[in-house]
Amino acid sequence: MSVPHRKDILDALDRWFQSHSEGPTLAELCAALGWPADRRGSLQRWLTALKGQDVEWEPRKRRSLRLVKPCQVSETTPKHEEMPWLVRDERLLALCATAVYDWLETSSTPRTDIVGNGPLATVSRARLPLSLRLALSTFDLALMVEGKRPLTLEEFLNLMSIPVSQWPVVPQLENLDPESVILESGSLTEFAEYWVLHHKGFLHEWQESIMLQVLETCREQRLYDAYRSYRQLLIEKPVMPVAVFQQLLVKPEFYPIKKQLRAMYVDVSLLDGEDEPGLCPRCGYLQKRLPSGLWICRSRECEQVCEQQKLLRRQTIGDPAEWVAISPGMHRYVTIPGLHELSLAQALTDMGLRVELWPEVDRYDLYVSFPSGERWALDVKNWDYLGRTTLSRWPVHRSPIASMTAVVFPDDRRHLHLDKVRSLLEPQLDGVRLYWSSEILRLAAERRMGHA
Ligand SMILES: [Zn+2]
């Protein structure tokens, strides 16, 4: 599973409760995560997103943070009421504040001219900051759901100057002052400053939060197949033509998560400034051009595989406005590790074993079932470093319903020196084993033949 912030937070809480009976304060949790103190706002937003699913928390009550154990989640989580997906929490507000902040930072339009008739009508969306383009397209989607027409840039900025409570889609937040506005007299308000996502990876955080929401929805509604199709799509089609994407959106399996899926894929023209975008022959994601003019994949691992397997052909895609893609962050954290998950699943399936990918909405990467009824739970990690800290930061818990739980490393990660560190690490893992993928395949073949 590759939603790093969620995992980091849950793991930090898990560690915290091993030595404390009361929950941490935001500052303590920030410190436990190794995050700088000024990321408390971001942490708070994450806890709000996780609330009800992974944590219990009363933001106004000191030390009220509690961890919800996974087995309790599906039984205790109430269903969310029907409302457009993006107003359920604070994401829309954070995106709008960031969009306006970026606009003020980069626009040459005098601040006082922002509201009113003027040159804005002629500004091309392609020239706007990424956050603003994303905010506009998010509003477009919400309005489309309600059968309304999209906003112009001027209308969007006008909207940012009126109270949040009067927006056409109102963020449903506890304790939100109905008079709060984002933009006042051409400047960002203090209220909005709190919500601005300052770091450059905010698109990744945005998409990661959508990923988290898909996880929540699929867990609540037990949409195992929808989740599996969705994960597989992010791995196998990180970039695709708009026409193909539109056909996917109407598939019944994607219906419950259609809006999140729509938000996960962004126009390639928003992501890629290249004149002739092209795709990596291994992973199918957008390549980048080096100053030397050479095109390479954003993944170093892909570059190594391409070189070894002599995969040289680059597929150019023509007009980027006709294509959609996930963000580079999702490519890195979902697509690339996912290639290993799919390849291991395929090799085990080819042996005649029954393989379930991301069972119980991502409890593990794979369940492997043998004809005898025995089951293994496997998690695949394409880490670049393996040590005590990595395994305690991203722990894999022993499955109560599997005869073996193992962390599997692709064979090309020889630099992890698994053979050396295994005997040191395994005794601390509560029975969880560490294997190369070739070892797992050999053991599975032996077990299937009844030799092990
Ligand atoms: Zn690649």
Boltz pocket constraint, residues with backbone or C-beta under 6 A from the ligand:
constraints:
  - pocket:
      binder: B
      contacts: [[A, 280], [A, 281], [A, 282], [A, 283], [A, 284], [A, 285], [A, 297], [A, 298], [A, 299], [A, 302], [A, 303]]
      max_distance: 6.0
